Amino acid sequence: MLGYGWAGIFRKFLVDSPYMWWPNNLIQVSLFRALHDVEVRSKGGLTRLQFFLVVFVSSFAYSIVPNYFFPSVTALSFVCWVWKDSVTAQIIGAGRGGLGIGSFALDWSTVASFLQSPLATPAFAVINIMVGFVIVVYILLPIAYWSNSYEARRFPIISSHVFTDDGEKYDVSRVLNYTTFEFNQQGYDGYSKINLSVFFVYSYGLSFATLAATMSHVVIFHGRTIWQQAISAVQDKFSDVHYRLMKKNYEPVPQWWFYTLLTIVIGLAMLPCEGFGRQLQLPYWGVLLAIGLALFFTLPIGVIMATTNQQLGLNVIAELIIGYIYSGKPLANVVFKTYGYISTAQAILFLQDFKLGHYMKIPPKSMFVVQLVGTVIASSVYFGTAWWLLTTVKHICDPSKLPEGSPWTCPADDIFYNASIIWGVVGPLRMFGRLGLYSKMNYFFLIGILAPFPVWVLSRIFPEQNWIKLINMPLIIGGSGALPAARVVNYWCWGVVGMFFNFVVYRRFKGWWARHNYILSAGLDAGVAFMAILCYFTLQMSGINGPSWWGAQLDDHCPLASCPTAPGIEVEGCPVFQY
């Protein structure tokens, strides 16, 4: 609900402005037009609604394969199957835990689950992201790993977990007082510093750089436009057709609605922090600081999302700030991260929906009320569902104890948990400060601030070369930002599909692309979603996870990809390399 406040403050810039077009909304607009427009079918062809239904039914029918019969098609890594006993080969070929050379998938959810639909992402954004991904995963990461940067070979090459100096999983209970949920300095001194996989180390550095690059990119490339929009917003002089029609036909949502809601919700946000015996650890000033952080970053993050379909997160900077100010308190770190980062993400979703209403000419007041009611209902359902799953699914979020084919592996939540250890329990001072192993990662802030300037200079020197302005440094630097929750195979599938449809098909079959591209994406998404729901309520809810065979594992069968390659490091299930 906090996000509604930020959305209300910045809607003039991110909704009314014709320059903020929100690519993902084009899927929804195309679907709504297909469902509601009266269209005459051409001879030998299909109407858009018929095309949607064909895609939906096909996607729905096929999705039983990755959902139930053959989950392994979510990542097929042939290199691992050929070299079954080689750690190096599996590191190179694993699509889920390695570099993913030769890995691919036959599942739409692998394509679109982490990076939004590639069909809705503009070709220039796909290129920027894939360039950044290739640079990080195939240049920076191999060099860092095989040169043993930060003792990289003691740990998996790509992992979101935390480790001891000898490569074992970190036992958090030894550095956390479970009575007070605070950092145990004595236990930490007698145990081990926290070690990260080399990719996880550089992913944090790249997160620092991405956030800094976002700010400088928005200022130097969009600063003048935003200033002009601010003047236009005050004078109410936007001139595009959508804005004129909305202004002519409907009353806007009064600004005081947003401010009143924001004031009420800020008060409600403080209640659980100050109440319940302060079990959440975060004091009232921490809530206000998180709110200020969200307010500051919503506009630049919104500009990037509205023009590229890629959302950059505040999670790392939120954890860093509260980790320095209020170290040793993991619950405070998580709560601060939620109020700062998640409220910004909700604001972006709310603005995106408002832009959809802008395109579809939905009365703004009706849109606001429906979203408000929907949010209350949805939040209650989410909470109830989460509580139900946590209390009924045995070993939920613990892949080592779950049955084969179980979907309850929780990759994103696993990262959230490990981040609470890094930033909340041990704290950034002992990770990225003078007491930690990774203090050099702070230089990435400087790299990020400076990165957009060469592109800006080139665009001024060669103004006739429009392609230069399409180089987006926040996207390039943050190209691999969805890893390690996403996997390398997700990126390759997403990039290939995105380039095929938004570059090849767009150029050669522009008429087909304009008519069917976004409807194709909607049909694929809907088919996967409905089959997932059907599979759960009819099969998985009863503990039926598919036939017992090799392909029933939600895995790419590369068990050695997570093994260390440093001599003398012993990890269960892995060979020990000799000195």
VOGU-3710 file (C-alpha; in Angstrom, 3 decimals, decimal comma):
1> mlgygwagif> 0,000/0,000/0,000  2,965/2,347/0,529  3,643/2,088/-3,195  0,383/3,907/-3,965  1,807/7,024/-2,365  4,933/7,039/-4,529  2,813/6,292/-7,587  0,585/9,248/-6,851  3,549/11,584/-6,486  5,174/10,526/-9,768
11> rkflvdspym> 2,185/9,653/-11,977  2,485/12,911/-13,946  5,989/11,906/-15,007  5,497/8,156/-15,450  1,872/7,852/-16,592  0,761/11,061/-18,283  4,040/11,531/-20,139  3,973/10,148/-23,714  7,672/9,265/-23,394  6,933/6,650/-20,735
21> wwpnnliqvs> 5,239/3,893/-22,747  5,560/0,781/-20,498  6,225/-2,012/-23,050  4,714/-4,787/-20,942  1,314/-3,102/-21,130  1,205/-3,693/-24,865  0,605/-7,399/-24,172  -2,443/-6,550/-22,071  -3,735/-4,011/-24,591  -3,393/-6,521/-27,428
31> lfralhdvev> -5,180/-9,196/-25,384  -8,056/-6,884/-24,437  -8,486/-5,810/-28,050  -8,467/-9,437/-29,172  -11,142/-10,294/-26,600  -13,442/-7,324/-27,185  -12,968/-5,893/-30,686  -15,410/-7,084/-33,331  -13,241/-8,486/-36,107  -14,093/-10,185/-39,404
41> rskggltrlq> -11,932/-13,226/-40,139  -10,044/-12,974/-43,410  -10,186/-15,897/-45,787  -7,695/-18,552/-44,725  -6,709/-16,562/-41,654  -7,610/-16,167/-37,985  -8,990/-13,310/-35,982  -6,804/-12,184/-33,096  -9,155/-13,853/-30,626  -8,973/-17,128/-32,532
51> fflvvfvssf> -5,178/-16,835/-32,642  -5,091/-16,260/-28,875  -7,283/-19,302/-28,238  -5,118/-21,512/-30,482  -1,958/-20,406/-28,653  -3,611/-20,701/-25,236  -4,908/-24,239/-25,835  -1,565/-25,341/-27,331  0,415/-23,851/-24,442  -1,990/-25,327/-21,887
61> aysivpnyff> -1,792/-28,800/-23,439  1,996/-28,805/-23,785  2,597/-27,488/-20,260  1,616/-30,846/-18,770  5,020/-32,056/-20,002  7,277/-29,743/-17,918  4,752/-29,571/-15,072  4,216/-33,285/-14,591  5,670/-35,799/-17,022  9,132/-34,391/-17,841
71> psvtalsfvc> 10,194/-31,504/-15,527  13,803/-31,841/-16,700  12,935/-30,106/-19,993  13,132/-26,853/-18,003  16,924/-27,170/-18,462  18,631/-29,599/-20,835  22,410/-29,607/-20,397  23,929/-32,092/-22,843  27,549/-31,376/-21,897  26,898/-32,842/-18,436
81> wvwkdsvtaq> 25,389/-35,985/-19,909  28,453/-36,598/-22,072  31,073/-35,910/-19,353  29,352/-37,374/-16,294  32,474/-37,542/-14,117  34,132/-34,225/-14,987  33,639/-31,325/-12,591  35,089/-28,828/-15,062  32,881/-29,998/-17,933  29,782/-29,784/-15,767
91> iigagrgglg> 30,702/-26,299/-14,551  30,983/-25,250/-18,193  27,833/-27,025/-19,393  25,352/-26,800/-16,506  22,438/-24,523/-17,347  21,217/-24,260/-13,763  24,409/-24,100/-11,714  27,172/-23,393/-14,236  28,043/-21,446/-17,371  25,363/-23,134/-19,467
101> igsfaldwst> 27,337/-23,723/-22,675  25,018/-25,733/-24,943  22,162/-25,695/-22,423  18,584/-24,923/-23,486  14,980/-25,536/-22,410  11,662/-26,587/-23,920  9,466/-24,745/-21,457  7,937/-21,259/-21,747  8,203/-20,695/-17,984  11,994/-21,035/-18,296
111> vasflqspla> 11,922/-18,338/-20,968  9,706/-15,798/-19,247  9,715/-16,469/-15,499  12,538/-14,182/-14,328  13,081/-11,486/-16,966  9,513/-10,647/-18,023  8,233/-11,787/-21,397  10,926/-11,429/-24,084  8,184/-10,684/-26,614  7,342/-7,474/-24,729
121> tpafavinim> 10,932/-6,328/-24,282  12,233/-4,013/-27,041  15,062/-5,415/-29,154  17,510/-2,715/-28,000  16,860/-3,693/-24,355  17,321/-7,397/-25,154  20,648/-6,610/-26,832  21,849/-4,462/-23,916  20,933/-7,110/-21,363  22,476/-9,983/-23,310
131> vgfvivvyil> 25,686/-8,008/-23,916  25,991/-7,395/-20,185  25,144/-11,020/-19,429  27,802/-12,349/-21,843  30,483/-9,975/-20,524  29,840/-10,974/-16,913  29,202/-14,716/-17,307  31,664/-15,535/-20,088  34,484/-13,044/-19,528  34,502/-11,699/-15,953
141> lpiaywsnsy> 33,303/-14,863/-14,191  35,675/-17,435/-15,806  38,676/-15,134/-15,311  37,739/-14,554/-11,653  37,040/-18,229/-10,987  40,040/-19,848/-12,648  42,414/-17,177/-11,340  41,041/-18,085/-7,881  39,894/-14,550/-7,076  38,616/-14,438/-3,473
151> earrfpiiss> 39,467/-18,155/-3,129  36,762/-18,803/-5,730  37,656/-22,421/-6,382  36,853/-23,399/-2,803  33,165/-22,810/-3,527  30,624/-23,377/-6,327  31,102/-21,047/-9,269  27,489/-19,806/-9,065  25,681/-20,067/-5,752  23,565/-17,862/-3,513
161> hvftddgeky> 24,596/-19,701/-0,351  27,163/-18,661/2,238  30,211/-20,754/3,126  32,974/-21,181/5,690  36,660/-20,838/4,803  36,917/-24,575/4,082  33,977/-24,681/1,662  31,312/-25,996/4,029  27,815/-24,512/4,267  27,805/-21,742/6,876
171> dvsrvlnytt> 26,118/-22,705/10,158  24,221/-19,540/11,053  23,273/-20,849/14,495  26,895/-20,362/15,580  26,845/-16,605/14,954  23,228/-15,809/15,872  21,698/-15,622/19,323  18,344/-17,321/18,804  16,935/-15,850/22,016  17,360/-12,220/20,953
181> fefnqqgydg> 17,908/-12,789/17,216  21,040/-10,677/17,338  24,630/-11,162/16,181  26,864/-13,311/18,406  30,316/-11,729/18,202  31,991/-14,389/20,348  30,609/-17,216/18,221  31,689/-15,422/15,046  35,251/-14,895/16,287  35,565/-18,608/17,059
191> yskinlsvff> 34,033/-19,799/13,801  34,687/-18,356/10,323  34,181/-15,289/8,205  31,394/-15,573/5,645  32,552/-16,522/2,173  30,543/-16,173/-1,030  30,785/-17,803/-4,422  32,739/-15,588/-6,794  29,645/-14,849/-8,860  27,681/-13,821/-5,783
201> vysyglsfat> 30,531/-11,465/-4,809  30,580/-9,753/-8,194  26,778/-9,728/-8,423  26,752/-7,501/-5,351  29,421/-5,281/-6,879  27,419/-5,064/-10,095  24,299/-4,229/-8,067  26,170/-1,270/-6,568  27,238/-0,174/-10,043  23,768/-0,642/-11,552
211> laatmshvvi> 22,081/1,578/-9,003  24,711/4,295/-9,395  24,548/4,028/-13,196  20,758/4,317/-13,095  20,944/7,620/-11,275  23,584/9,140/-13,540  21,940/7,740/-16,701  18,557/9,234/-15,830  20,117/12,581/-14,935  22,251/13,022/-18,079
221> fhgrtiwqqa> 19,921/11,401/-20,618  16,492/12,236/-19,189  17,174/15,136/-16,814  16,137/17,855/-19,264  13,087/15,883/-20,360  12,014/15,315/-16,761  12,426/19,001/-16,031  10,340/19,924/-19,077  7,766/17,337/-18,023  7,694/18,866/-14,556
231> isavqdkfsd> 6,852/22,239/-16,118  4,282/20,599/-18,402  2,802/18,735/-15,448  2,418/21,951/-13,455  0,919/23,704/-16,476  -1,067/20,577/-17,489  0,202/20,756/-21,099  0,955/17,189/-22,207  -0,102/16,946/-25,839  -0,353/13,262/-26,792
241> vhyrlmkkny> -3,710/11,846/-27,872  -4,128/9,541/-24,865  -3,647/12,369/-22,403  -6,051/14,661/-24,275  -8,776/12,000/-24,392  -8,367/11,118/-20,697  -8,458/14,770/-19,660  -11,500/15,469/-21,813  -13,594/12,507/-20,700  -12,670/11,809/-17,056
251> epvpqwwfyt> -11,868/13,527/-13,812  -8,370/12,723/-12,553  -7,758/11,152/-9,162  -7,354/14,036/-6,686  -3,832/14,246/-5,370  -5,092/14,387/-1,793  -6,395/10,817/-2,169  -2,825/9,606/-2,538  -1,444/11,803/0,226  -4,171/10,752/2,662
261> lltiviglam> -3,645/7,080/1,909  0,128/7,486/2,211  -0,184/9,184/5,617  -2,476/6,448/6,952  -0,301/3,629/5,641  2,916/5,141/7,022  1,256/5,140/10,435  0,154/1,529/9,967  3,664/0,597/8,817  5,100/1,769/12,112
271> lpcegfgrql> 2,665/-0,223/14,255  4,215/-3,690/13,874  7,690/-2,221/14,337  6,846/-0,402/17,556  4,442/-3,090/18,810  4,746/-6,842/19,484  7,542/-6,229/21,956  9,672/-4,841/19,103  10,280/-8,358/17,833  10,762/-6,968/14,321
281> qlpywgvlla> 13,734/-4,965/15,678  13,306/-1,965/13,339  12,507/1,308/15,197  10,170/3,983/13,804  13,021/6,026/12,346  14,042/2,981/10,297  10,585/2,932/8,712  10,880/6,627/7,869  14,356/6,095/6,404  13,104/3,205/4,243
291> iglalfftlp> 10,230/5,386/3,046  12,640/8,192/2,147  14,798/5,741/0,197  11,801/4,488/-1,777  10,651/8,039/-2,489  14,092/9,014/-3,814  14,531/6,070/-6,178  11,017/5,481/-7,535  11,354/8,027/-10,346  14,675/6,848/-11,870
301> igvimattnq> 13,743/3,172/-11,538  10,341/3,966/-13,051  11,947/5,702/-16,038  14,060/2,622/-16,783  11,077/0,277/-16,416  8,770/2,475/-18,491  11,189/2,548/-21,419  12,965/-0,831/-21,343  10,594/-3,247/-19,511  13,333/-4,064/-16,992
311> qlglnviael> 12,958/-3,253/-13,310  16,035/-2,476/-11,263  15,803/-3,218/-7,550  16,675/-1,338/-4,377  17,258/-4,525/-2,416  21,040/-4,326/-2,158  21,320/-0,624/-1,352  18,525/-0,973/1,237  20,342/-3,859/2,909  23,632/-1,960/2,778
321> iigyiysgkp> 22,265/1,206/4,401  20,430/-0,425/7,299  23,227/-2,968/7,689  25,726/-0,202/8,435  23,346/1,817/10,615  21,788/-1,067/12,523  24,064/-4,071/12,222  23,594/-7,476/13,813  19,795/-7,432/13,579  18,577/-9,620/10,709
331> lanvvfktyg> 14,843/-9,042/11,172  15,320/-5,276/11,126  17,281/-5,674/7,899  14,520/-7,709/6,268  11,763/-5,315/7,393  13,710/-2,268/6,186  14,356/-3,979/2,859  10,650/-4,759/2,508  9,450/-1,220/3,280  12,086/0,347/1,016
341> yistaqailf> 12,550/-2,087/-1,870  9,176/-3,853/-2,055  7,169/-0,634/-1,742  9,099/0,748/-4,728  8,376/-2,415/-6,706  4,675/-2,069/-5,837  4,715/1,565/-6,928  6,110/0,491/-10,302  3,354/-2,111/-10,700  0,698/0,441/-9,740
351> lqdfklghym> 2,065/2,984/-12,236  2,175/0,315/-14,929  -1,486/-0,500/-14,265  -2,399/3,174/-14,332  -0,704/3,475/-17,718  -2,744/0,489/-18,891  -5,880/2,350/-17,825  -4,500/5,375/-19,685  -4,221/3,327/-22,887  -7,619/1,625/-22,437
361> kippksmfvv> -9,419/4,857/-21,399  -10,539/3,533/-18,004  -11,790/6,233/-15,591  -8,862/6,997/-13,230  -11,031/7,090/-10,098  -12,515/3,688/-10,900  -9,025/2,360/-11,559  -7,800/3,654/-8,212  -10,691/2,165/-6,192  -10,521/-1,215/-7,927
371> qlvgtviass> -6,766/-1,437/-7,397  -7,101/-0,430/-3,750  -9,760/-3,061/-3,047  -7,861/-5,621/-5,114  -4,688/-5,001/-3,155  -6,392/-5,556/0,204  -8,011/-8,776/-1,016  -4,867/-10,030/-2,767  -2,612/-9,301/0,225  -4,943/-11,260/2,491
381> vyfgtawwll> -5,020/-14,177/0,053  -1,218/-14,119/-0,325  -0,737/-14,150/3,434  -3,192/-16,983/3,935  -1,689/-19,005/1,095  1,853/-18,543/2,369  0,852/-19,533/5,904  -0,987/-22,596/4,576  1,957/-23,742/2,442  4,508/-23,206/5,210
391> ttvkhicdps> 2,446/-25,298/7,615  1,352/-28,069/5,227  4,197/-28,691/2,741  6,806/-30,791/4,489  10,415/-29,585/3,999  9,234/-26,620/1,935  12,170/-24,597/0,527  14,688/-27,351/1,381  15,556/-28,997/-1,972  17,797/-31,605/-0,306
401> klpegspwtc> 14,804/-33,107/1,539  12,011/-32,546/-0,979  10,812/-35,435/-3,199  11,883/-35,529/-6,850  9,829/-33,210/-9,036  8,588/-31,067/-6,135  8,113/-27,424/-7,179  8,593/-26,010/-3,661  12,308/-25,149/-3,935  11,878/-21,369/-3,360
411> paddifynas> 14,987/-20,035/-5,204  14,162/-16,358/-4,668  13,295/-16,850/-0,982  16,550/-18,750/-0,506  18,458/-15,681/-1,704  16,346/-13,437/0,546  17,294/-15,611/3,513  21,009/-15,675/2,716  20,957/-11,922/2,180  19,567/-11,525/5,700
421> iiwgvvgplr> 22,641/-13,388/6,979  25,084/-11,321/4,918  23,599/-7,891/5,584  21,608/-8,422/8,763  23,433/-10,909/10,979  27,082/-10,333/10,100  26,564/-6,902/8,530  28,209/-5,046/5,635  31,126/-3,844/7,791  32,272/-7,475/8,141
431> mfgrlglysk> 31,466/-8,247/4,488  32,148/-5,183/2,337  33,797/-2,894/4,874  37,261/-2,782/6,402  36,593/-5,956/8,447  35,376/-7,990/5,468  36,810/-9,914/2,550  35,103/-7,935/-0,208  35,790/-4,248/0,461  37,009/-3,705/-3,128
441> mnyffligil> 33,437/-4,190/-4,359  32,730/-0,621/-3,206  34,666/0,666/-6,235  31,713/-0,476/-8,332  29,760/2,545/-7,074  32,297/4,792/-8,807  32,293/2,626/-11,938  28,507/2,855/-12,104  28,401/6,628/-11,730  30,944/7,136/-14,527
451> apfpvwvlsr> 29,758/4,417/-16,934  26,967/6,356/-18,727  29,144/9,413/-19,426  31,194/7,984/-22,364  27,940/6,979/-24,077  26,489/10,437/-23,471  29,628/12,118/-24,833  29,570/9,940/-27,971  25,884/10,701/-28,494  26,683/14,436/-28,413
461> ifpeqnwikl> 29,686/14,124/-30,720  27,793/11,941/-33,238  24,155/13,072/-32,906  23,267/11,550/-36,287  24,119/8,048/-34,983  20,880/7,213/-33,204  22,066/3,735/-32,221  24,496/5,265/-29,710  21,583/6,545/-27,602  20,250/3,001/-27,431
471> inmpliiggs> 23,303/1,909/-25,419  21,921/1,701/-21,910  24,642/1,260/-19,317  22,323/0,425/-16,381  20,950/-2,469/-18,459  24,409/-3,622/-19,559  25,888/-3,474/-16,054  22,784/-5,029/-14,519  22,270/-7,475/-17,383  23,061/-10,477/-15,208
481> galpaarvvn> 21,190/-9,043/-12,220  18,512/-11,757/-12,141  21,209/-14,355/-11,416  21,556/-16,451/-9,298  17,777/-16,737/-8,699  17,491/-17,070/-12,455  19,837/-19,497/-14,163  22,052/-19,167/-17,197  19,610/-21,298/-19,204  16,861/-18,755/-18,447
491> ywcwgvvgmf> 18,957/-15,999/-19,989  19,865/-17,883/-23,149  16,289/-18,950/-23,829  14,986/-15,455/-23,071  17,595/-13,757/-25,265  17,152/-16,091/-28,233  13,355/-15,811/-28,199  13,478/-12,038/-27,703  15,908/-11,459/-30,573  14,038/-13,799/-32,906
501> fnfvvyrrfk> 10,673/-12,105/-32,490  11,652/-8,487/-31,802  14,499/-8,282/-34,311  14,165/-10,955/-37,017  10,364/-11,281/-37,174  9,862/-7,557/-36,568  12,051/-6,668/-39,540  10,882/-9,328/-41,977  7,228/-9,769/-41,034  6,291/-6,462/-39,459
511> gwwarhnyil> 2,571/-6,849/-40,217  2,399/-10,240/-38,509  4,461/-8,951/-35,597  2,205/-5,933/-35,044  -0,912/-8,084/-35,140  0,169/-11,204/-33,261  3,367/-10,702/-31,235  1,832/-9,515/-27,963  -1,158/-11,842/-28,251  1,279/-14,745/-28,667
521> sagldagvaf> 2,948/-13,770/-25,388  -0,403/-13,494/-23,587  -1,532/-16,894/-24,874  1,687/-18,612/-23,814  1,567/-17,020/-20,349  -2,087/-17,939/-19,835  -1,612/-21,565/-20,920  1,320/-22,081/-18,540  -0,514/-20,412/-15,638  -3,734/-22,395/-16,009
531> mailcyftlq> -1,899/-25,707/-16,321  0,196/-24,927/-13,232  -2,967/-24,272/-11,218  -4,671/-27,399/-12,548  -1,620/-29,590/-11,837  -1,343/-28,305/-8,300  -4,955/-28,731/-7,229  -5,479/-32,086/-8,942  -2,077/-33,752/-8,431  0,645/-31,992/-6,451
541> msgingpsww> -1,678/-30,999/-3,614  -2,149/-34,735/-3,003  1,595/-35,421/-3,123  1,541/-36,805/-6,689  4,579/-35,297/-8,379  4,718/-37,305/-11,585  6,136/-40,654/-12,675  9,361/-41,814/-11,026  12,060/-41,703/-13,665  15,187/-39,792/-14,635
551> gaqlddhcpl> 13,281/-36,889/-16,218  11,044/-36,316/-13,193  13,681/-34,194/-11,451  13,383/-30,430/-11,713  17,081/-30,434/-12,485  19,532/-30,493/-15,394  21,424/-33,524/-13,998  24,711/-31,742/-13,471  25,443/-32,609/-9,811  29,163/-31,859/-10,069
561> ascptapgie> 28,620/-28,279/-11,280  28,335/-27,111/-7,664  31,551/-28,818/-6,583  34,703/-26,921/-5,595  37,870/-27,404/-7,653  40,429/-26,221/-5,101  42,791/-28,961/-3,879  41,956/-30,558/-0,546  38,404/-29,207/-0,175  36,019/-31,964/0,876
571> vegcpvfqy> 32,307/-31,606/0,110  29,805/-34,438/0,263  29,075/-35,867/-3,189  32,083/-34,207/-4,803  35,514/-35,560/-5,763  38,478/-34,202/-3,823  41,140/-32,561/-5,988  44,717/-33,352/-5,026  47,487/-30,848/-4,413
//
